[in-house]
Amino acid sequence: MEILKKLSLILILLVGATLFISCNKKSNDISKEKENKHLETKDLSIYELIKTSIQANGELPEDFKLPPKDPNGVPWADGAMDGVYMYHTVGKEEDIEALKKIVFQISEGKFEEAQTNLDKLDFSMISRANSLLDWIIQEQKQINLNNLYEFASSRLVTTKNIEVIKFCLSVLAIMNVETDAETIEKVKILALSDEFTLYCLNIFVKLANSNEEIFEIAKKVKGWGRVHSIGYLEATNDEIKEWILEEGCHNYVLPAYTAYTCAKKINLIDILNEEKISNKKFNDISYLMNGLLDETAITGISALEDRELLIERYLEKAKTLSSTEEDYEVVRLIREYVEDNEEIDKKFIKICDEILNSKKK
């Protein structure tokens, strides 16, 4: 018996060693592949990196990430720093004096000097964009707008600096870029990165087919880009309305960030008033409701004027259409919400209990 135990132990160790060597080899292969890919792309501008990464479906790979601004800093997801600024700070505009000087350098045709100064400047465009653009509009008679446009359009494709791209996109948003098809194509490519989608949307709104372009981008971005796109997208037809219901809250950030906007744009109560709703459609509604009820990061259902009516209509449908764990989880969350909120009629607690109890039978 002792010999068998020893043989078993040896066998386990041999198998473990084989697996370890195999895993290490696989890990080394992946590391080498990533290293080779990095060597291939390190000399590319950000625009070129995005363009060469586009897949056959017109989207960037799920694991696509821009090179970090600070390799030793906190690793932020693309677009996350700007998103947090927009949703979770007071939004105080910061000093733009250094950027004003750079705009005047560009105005004088000193493009290389301006580029060097922009690269040296440690700044975040999200907290300066409004002030800078207001100032440019105010001082436009003192600025060579042709030079400013030329600089912004050309640097979109050559710079390796994330904030410089945002600077250029911001500037283009207040100029007649909609008549420049070549530059619009550059913007469409940059918009595929969650880091730049917001700035590109401010340009898309100027196009004759703005909502179509916004819809196309909304479908292709999955992180902060989708969060921002939902805010700009209008539910002008059934296709868009259905997509907002099915996909509007699906993002890599948090469904809650778009739940309120989606509910308003598609008029969720009207959908719940429909006589016939499929189980699939009800499950999509449940996903949206779940996002509305998650108010840990942002206000959702509490911001709706007709929230009590929404709860009533949802529970009416839930009595017969609840079929998944997600559906029942929403009923549980509604019960919790009603219990914690003095303004909501407590009759809904009983209805929730009835639905939850029916699941157990």
N, C-alpha and C positions, 0 to 999 in steps of 0.2 A: 504493500500500500504506500509505504514511504517513497519507494522508487517511482511509483506512478505519479505521486504528487510532485516529485522533483522533475520528472519528465514533462508533466503538464506545465510547471512553472517555466521550464526552459522553452517550451513551445510558445507560451504566452509572450515571453521576452523576445523570442525570435520574430514572432508576428508583429509585436509592438515596434521592434527595431525596424522591420521592413516598412511598416506604415509610416514611421517617423522619417525614414530616408525618403520614402515616396512623397510625403507631404512637404519635406524640405526641398526636394527637387522641384515639385510643383510650385512651391512658394518662390524659389530662386528663379524659376522660369518666368513667373508672373512679374517678379521684380525686374528681371532683365528686359522683359517686354516693355514694362512701363518706362524703364531707363532709356531704352532705345527710342521709344515714342517721344520721350521728353527731349532727347537730343535732336530728333527730327523737327520738333515744333518750337524749340527755344528761340530760334531766330525769326520766327514768324511774328507779324504784328497781331494784335488782338483780333482785328477784322479777319485776317488770313486764317488764324487759328479757328475761328468760328466757322468760316466758310468751308474750310477743308474738313471740318468735323460733321457737316450736315449729312444725314443718312438719306437713303432712298425715299423715305416717307416725308422728307422735308423738315424733319425735326433733328435736334441735337441728341446724342446718346444720353441715356438716363443718368450715367455717371459723369457727364461732362461738367467740368469745373474750370473756371478761369484761374490763371496763376495768381496766388495771393498777393495783395499789395505789400504785406509784411510777412515774409516767410516764417518769422519767429513769433508772430502775433497770434491772437485767437483765430482759429480757422472758421470763418463765417461762410455760410452757404451763399451762393450767388444771389445778390439782391437783398439779402437779409439785413444788412446794416442800414440800408435806406428804408426798408420796410419797417424796421423797429423805430427808426426816427419818425416816420410818418404816423405810425399807429400808437406809439408809446412815449412820445416826448411832447413838450409844449410847442416845439417847432420854432424856437427863436432863431431868427436870421443872424448869421455871423458876419464878421467884418469882410468887406470885399475890396478894400483899398489895393491890395496886391493884384487882384484880378483886373481892376480898373486900369492900372499901369500896363498890364499885359495887353489889354484890349487896345490901348493907344499905340503900343508897339506894333501890334498886328495892323492897325489902321495905317501906320507909316510904312507898312510893307516889310517890317523886320521879322519875318516869319521864323527864321532859325533861332533868333534871340528870344522871341516869344515862346517857342517850343521848349527851349532850354529852361527858361524861367518857370514855365508851367510844370516841367518835370521835377524841378527843384522844390516847388511849392508843395507843402504838405497840407492838402485841403480836401474837404468833402463838398461836392457840388450840391448835394441835396439840401444842405443848410444855407446855401448862398444863391441858388438859382433865381428865386423870385426877385431878390434885391438887385442882383446883377442885371437881369433882363429889364427890370423897371428903369434902371439907370441907363442902359443902352438906348432904350426907347426915348428917354428924356433927353439924352445927349447925342441923338443920332445925327444932328447937323454937324457935330464936331468929329464924327467918326466916318472913316471911309468904309461904307457898308459893303462895297464890292470886295475889298481886301479881307474884311471880316468873314464874308461868305466863302471866299476862295480858301482861306485858311481852314475854316471849320469843315468844309467838304473834303478837302485833301487830307487833313489829319485823321479823319475817320478811319481811313484804311492803312495808315502808316504807323500810328503811335502804338506803343506797348503799355501806355499809361491809361488805366481804367477811368480815372477822373478827368483826363483830357478828353476822352471820348464823350463823357457826360457833358463836359463844357461845350464841345462842338455841337452835340445834339440839342442842347438847350438854346444855343445861339441860333441854330437853324430853325427852331420852332417859332421864332418871331420874324423870320424872313420868308421870302417867296419861294420856298423850296418845293412847293407842290407843282411848279412848272418844270422842275428839273428831274426828268425821269431817271437819269443815271444816279443821282444822289439818293433818290427815293429807293432805288434798288439796294444801295448800300445800307440804308436805314432798315429795310426789311430783313436783311441778313443779321444785322446787329440786334434786332428785336427778338431774335430766337434765343438770345441769352437772357436769362432772368435778371441779370445785372443791369441790362439796358432797356428792357421792355418799356418801363414807365416813361423814359425820356423819348422813346420812339412813338409811343402813343400820342404824345403831345404834338407830334408831327403828322401822324395819321389823321387826326381830327380835321386837318385842313384839306384833305383830299376829297374829291367829288364823290368817290365811293368809300368814304371813310369807314362806315360801319362794316362793309364787306371785308376791308383790310384788317380791321380790329378783330373781327370774327375769325379770320384765318389765323391770326397770331394767337388768339385765345385758345384755339384748338391745339396749337403746336407747343405752347409753353406749359409747364406743369408745376412750377414753383411760385415764387413771388411774381413772376411775369403774369401768371394766370390770375392771381389775386388782383393785380392792378387792372388787367384787361377786363375783368368782369365789371368793374366800376365804369369803364368807358363804353362797354357794349350795350346797345339798345335792342330790346326784344321786338324787332320790327316785323317779324314773320314767324310762322309756326315752327320752321326748322330751328331758328335761333332759340325760340322759347323752349322747345323740347330739349335742345342741347343744354341750355342753362339748368333745366331741371335735372337732367341726367348727369351732367359733368361739371356744372358750375361750382360745386362745393368739393370737387375732387382735386386736390392739390397736394404738394409735398410739404406744405407748411402746416396748415390747420384749417379744417372745413369752416370753422367759426368765422374766419376772416371774410368769407364771401357769403355766408348764409343769409344775413339780413338783406344784403343787396339783391341776391337771387330771389328771395321771397317777395320783395317789392317789385322787381322788374317783371316777374312772370305772374304776379297776383296769385299767390299760392291758394288763397281762399277760393277764388274762382275755379281753380283746378279741382279742389276738394268738393266743390259743388256739382261737378260733373256726375251724371247719373251712373255711368259705367266707367270704372277704373280697373285696369288689369293689376294683378299681383305685382308684376314687374314695376309698373308705374307707381304703385303704392310704396314699394320698397325704395324707389328713388325719392319719393316724398319723405319717407322716414329718415333717409340719410340727410336730407335738407333740414328736417325738424331736429335731428340730433345736433346738427351744427348750430341751429338757432338756440337750442337749450344749453349749449356749452358756452357759458359766459365767463370762463376763467381768464381769458385773454382780452376779450372784447364784448361789448354789449350786443346781444342778439334779439331774442324774442321780447325782452323787456322794452325795447325801443319801438316795437310795433304798436300802433294805436288800437288795432283790432285784434290784439293777441288772444283775448278771451274767446272771441268768435272763431279764431283759428284753431284753438284748442278744442272747442266744441265740434267743429267740422271734422277735425282729424280723428277724434275719438269715435265719432259716428261711423266713419269708414273703418276704423280699427276693429270694431266689433265683428265685422265679417271678413275683412281683408288681411288681418294680421296673420302672417304665415312663417316669418323668419325670426331668429333671435333678435335681429336689429329692430324689427317692428315692435316686439314686446319690450325691448330696452327703452325705446322712445316713450312707450306708455308708462314705464316705471319712472323715467325722468320727468314726465309731465306731472305724475303724482307728487314727486319730490318738489317740483317747482310750485305747484298749487299749495302744497303744505307750507312752504316757506314764504309765500306771498299773500299778504293780508287782503290785497285788492282783488284777488281772483276768487270766484265763487267756489266754495268747498264741495259743491255737488259733484265736481269732476273727480274727486278722490274715490267716491263710490263707483263711478263708471270705470275708472282705472282698475280698481280692485276686481270688478266683475270680468274685465277683459283678461287680466293677469291670472285670475282663478280658472278661467275657461281653458287656458293653455295647459293647465295641469291635468285636465280631464282626458 
